[in-house]
Amino acid sequence: MCKAYAVFENATDGMNLHKKLKASGIKEAICPSPRHLSKCCGISLVFDKKDRSSVEASARKLDIKTEIYEEAE
């Protein structure tokens, strides 16, 4: 799996997006934010980067500001 991380301004937004993605059947997991992304609230969601557009669309629907970072292959 080629990983991507969604990071948030606060943990509440991260948890709300987690619930939405889980209900939508998108595989993701809550994880500590990688150190190089530590400017965020401390939690992030890790998911397969092929699901990036679905994650972004879900965040927009919930009016959640997120930044997404992809791991280099």
C-alpha positions, 0 to 999 in steps of 0.5 A: 500500500502506498500511504497517505496521511491526512493531518488536521488542525484539531483532533475533533476534525480527525475523529469526525472524518475517521467516522465518516470514512469508516461508514463509507467503507474506506480503509484508514486508521488513526495514527500519531502524526509522523514527526515531520508533520508535527505542526498539526494536532498530533493525530492523523489518518493513514490510508491508501493514496488511491483513496485520496480523492474520496478522503478529500471529498469527505472532508469537504462535505464535513467542512474539515480543513485537512492537508494530505501528504503522500509517502514517496514510493 
